[in-house]
Amino acid sequence: MRPQDISSLSFVFFTVVWSVKAIADPPGAADAYVVPVDWSLFAVAAKESNDCRQAKRMLLNCARYNLAWMPGAAERIESGWREMTGRQAHDLVRPACAVSYATAVVLKAGVFAEEAVGLSQAETLARLRRLIRVTATAHDRKGWKYPWQSAFWAALLGHGGWLVWHDLDAETRRRVADVVQYEADRFLASGYSVPCRNGNGGDTKAEESAWNSMIFHVACAMMPRHPNVPRWKEVCSELMASAYAREADMGNETVLDGKPLREWLAGYNARDDGTVVNHGFVHPDYMTCVTLKLRAHSTQSLVGRPVPETTDFGATTVYRALVTRRWPSPPFKPPGGTIYVPGRAEVYYPQGTDWFAGRIVIFYVLDVYAHRLGFDRGMGGRPAEYWMRLRAGRILQRQSQHAEGNVYGPEEFTTWPGREQDSFWLVADAFLLQWLADRGALSPKGNWREGPSGR
């Protein structure tokens, strides 16, 4: 689904959820439940892989562009959020949430370099503090007037705020924690059900469930002793199980997060071959949204807790479809072949695309997950590391063509105002996963619904 195509039904549903107030806010401010990341646990000498070094270069290039963008964005949000429409928030607040998270990664993972980003560390932190503060304030318990995606944005904002928790003032902490709690609790209200396409229509719900899952694994990592953690985990596991489930999975007896898979599923979103249909056609871009749930590997690893077993479900099938599934032409667009094209960073779109055919970063991030988590093994075709390095080189080449480190030129991907901010947070995700892996700090998967919630 495209932002401009959102039906009024979505807004009506979520408005009802809010007004019913089936979930009472727990006693005490949400920030009282926050347990900051203990960064000292990661202050160990690590042999940095070349792949992580490449990701760091990309990340700092992205930072250079986006740190210059931050003050203007903060000013526009601070001065205009009360009058801002939901669509305007989509084009400004969503990018601000993305940049908040990515900048926090740059600052806390020890990779900041003044000569690379063009700012001092003190000024970078000052800009980040302001952006987080004004963006959290603008939420105003109204989901930035865009409830269809607000949990997604809040997960990024909350993740960023949590990473730099000790650097924020008390009021900003309170606002950030409240945003995360509010967005997670919305899904606990009566009337919410996990959406599924079930083979009907042209709008998969895969990416929607994947991005909604983000708020829960961020909230659970950030506030492990919050009284709603058990319920947050339940909804999160259901969303992650269903996001890229196929019809055949409706009878799957594999136990994940304490239940047979079939008991998690009320429907399915992916086709039998692992592809998804969105905007009315097979859309590779939305296949990559499986990474939105895979990022639980990073959030849970930062606090040393098990990664939900439902996190990876469907990822292998999706990746196999990208690498090995062949599309004959005709009936598909010439030249046919596989979506992943050997020797080329850009992908093949069997039925075209309504975004931008030169998108690379979204596929690079998926390649990183596939390589580091190993779900490309034994599927045939070239391994994930081949595609990851091919695309990393192309992204760096693109960035080298622009003095400010941007990925896209002024005439590219103009349909999305937040294209550079999306690139920033996605590269930050790819970097953070590899940074944790290089330190041997990736948590194993397990039934996260049992056992203690904290360290």
URNOR-V49921 format. One record per helix or strand of 3 or more residues. SS is the DSSP state (a for helix, b for strand). FROM is the first residue (numbers start at 1). TO is the last residue. Records with the same first field share a line. If there is no record, write none. Layout:
SS: FROM-TO, FROM-TO
This chain:
a: 3-5, 8-20, 30-33, 39-42, 50-80, 86-108, 114-117, 121-139, 143-145, 150-163, 165-167, 170-186, 206-222, 229-243, 247-251, 261-264, 284-294, 296-301, 315-324, 361-373, 384-400, 419-438
